[in-house]
Amino acid sequence: QVQLVESGGGLVQPGGSLRLSCAASVSIFSLSSMGWYRQAPGKERELVATIGNSNTNYADSVKGRFTISRDNALNTVYLQMNNLKPEDTAVYYCNARRIYPPVNVWGEGTQVTVSS
């Protein structure tokens, strides 16, 4: 059973930075990919960034500002968020996926609020 625990959210001023962490209960090397998604009030959940064993993918809205990375030894994935904007305000969710045996697990989410 894969479990994910997010941390690192909070309140930050526009232009500021935050780093989110997602700790997995299993070896992330065994997973096909991990990623960060976000959901703002009244909006659908959307992809922010994903990372596989050798590739990364970003939403256009965060390219150049956010960086996703992984530490296989710590079974942890990070999302470094720089130059934050008010429109980045949302609950950020960590996701883990594997094709076989199939896995599609979500963390409980961490709130990120960008406001002056």
PEUR-V621059 format. One record per residue. N is the residue number from 0. PHI is phi as a letter, one per 40 degrees, with the letter a starting at -180 (999 if undefined). PSI is psi in degrees with one decimal (NA if undefined). Layout:
n=(N N)
phi=(PHI PHI)
psi=(PSI PSI)
This chain:
n=(0 1 2 3 4 5 6 7 8 9 10 11 12 13 14 15 16 17 18 19 20 21 22 23 24 25 26 27 28 29 30 31 32 33 34 35 36 37 38 39 40 41 42 43 44 45 46 47 48 49 50 51 52 53 54 55 56 57 58 59 60 61 62 63 64 65 66 67 68 69 70 71 72 73 74 75 76 77 78 79 80 81 82 83 84 85 86 87 88 89 90 91 92 93 94 95 96 97 98 99 100 101 102 103 104 105 106 107 108 109 110 111 112 113 114 115)
phi=(999 c b b b c a h c i b a c d g c b a b c b b c b c b c c c c c c a b a b b a b c d g b c c b c b a b a b c a a b a b c d c b d g b b b b a a b c c c f b b b b c b b f c b d c c c a c b b c b b b a c a d c b a b b c c g b c b b b a c)
psi=(118.6 129.7 143.8 137.4 117.3 154.7 164.7 -3.4 173.0 -167.0 130.8 150.2 155.1 137.9 -9.4 -176.7 152.2 153.6 121.3 146.0 146.6 110.4 128.2 151.6 -2.5 170.8 121.2 -15.7 -25.4 -6.4 148.7 -42.3 159.0 155.0 171.4 133.9 162.9 154.0 116.2 158.3 129.5 5.2 162.4 156.8 136.9 153.2 138.4 -54.2 148.2 157.4 130.7 -159.7 -21.5 12.6 156.9 158.4 137.0 148.1 146.9 -32.6 -16.5 -4.4 133.6 -11.7 -35.7 147.1 126.2 140.4 169.2 149.4 100.4 -32.5 -32.5 -1.8 44.8 140.4 141.8 153.9 105.6 121.5 116.4 161.3 50.1 145.4 157.2 -31.8 -5.9 -7.3 124.9 171.0 126.7 129.8 138.1 144.1 141.5 135.5 147.8 141.7 -49.2 132.9 142.8 135.7 134.1 91.7 142.8 146.1 177.7 -15.0 152.5 135.7 132.1 122.5 123.5 110.2 147.4 NA)
